[in-house]
Amino acid sequence: MATILRTAPRAFRTSTLAPRSVPALQCRLKHDLHDPPQGHAPVAERGPPDAPREEAAALKDGSKAASYLGTSKRLPEFNLNDKVVLVTGAARGLGLVQAEALLEAGATVYALDRLPEPSPDFYRVQKRAAEELGTTLHYRQIDVRDVPKLNEIIRNISETQGKLDGLIAAAGIQQETSALEYTQKDANTMFEATQAVAKEMIRHGRGGSIAIIASMSGTVANRGLICSAYNASKAGLIQLARNLASEWGPHGIRVNTISPGYIVTAMVEALFEQYPEREREWPTQNMLGKLSKPEEYRGAAVFLISDASSFMTGSDMRIDGGHAAW
């Protein structure tokens, strides 16, 4: 370390950066910081979002301001008031939990799912949105693999609301199939909604944010599971998001992924009945020694859709209890 400290000044003195060039360098840095890169349309500057209706009314009549997240005085960059967000796979499970978090932050949310009827818990969240949160939760029944119908529904939502601000792409399945038996049809299940939403965002010219649910399985091979094609599809989602972020960044559209670890959902609980050893073994494979709950991903959804992550794109948020870091 001492050698490094002694030689550092010498290295600086022999640099081509002469003292007299510093003003010119400062000027160039100032120019670069204020001018957008060539080929990228600048994104319009936005101030803090407006206060939710409840808080605005409270401030007007002098009473105490609303005490929930997403106000002009409490982390306004997380405020989703007047934002329109789609969540695929939101009839139940992780998608529904994330939809509720978006509602709590002020968003109008459309849940898209292939189930003819959403779960009973969906109606609890829908009622809470209307009666407690001052916003709305809608349901549209659609299999995201039906591309023409998907495009039609998303265009209709966009036209009705006059905008489209965000997407949480949570639709997906866990499929254990030998690589020798996996079909092309099995592989095409998770890529369509982002394209349809991005088209509407570009049409409205407002930018937006897309968060795709990937998996830690896109980073590691799951011990004891035969799901190579599933894991490859999750790795593909992470790489897809990077490339979409690059392509759509000039339009002000951010694209990121969330990579959860093992989550205890109704689907996984049914899996434990078939494979009880997994309920014992899976918690031992991460640094916290437990399995996650859908509620532990609420904050990530709000963060990625909101302006709190306004300089984040092409990134993967791995939330796996340290599973892949071991």
HUURGI-V799878 format. One record per helix or strand of 2 or more residues. SS is the DSSP state (H for helix, E for strand). FROM is the first residue (numbers start at 1). TO is the last residue. If there is no record, write none. Layout:
# HUURGI-V799878
ss=SS from=FROM to=TO
ss=SS from=FROM to=TO
This chain:
# HUURGI-V799878
ss=H from=2 to=13
ss=H from=19 to=34
ss=H from=53 to=60
ss=H from=76 to=78
ss=E from=84 to=88
ss=H from=93 to=104
ss=E from=108 to=113
ss=H from=120 to=131
ss=E from=137 to=141
ss=H from=147 to=161
ss=E from=166 to=169
ss=H from=184 to=187
ss=H from=192 to=204
ss=E from=208 to=213
ss=H from=216 to=218
ss=H from=228 to=251
ss=E from=253 to=260
ss=H from=266 to=274
ss=H from=276 to=285
ss=H from=294 to=305
ss=H from=307 to=309
ss=E from=316 to=319
ss=H from=323 to=325
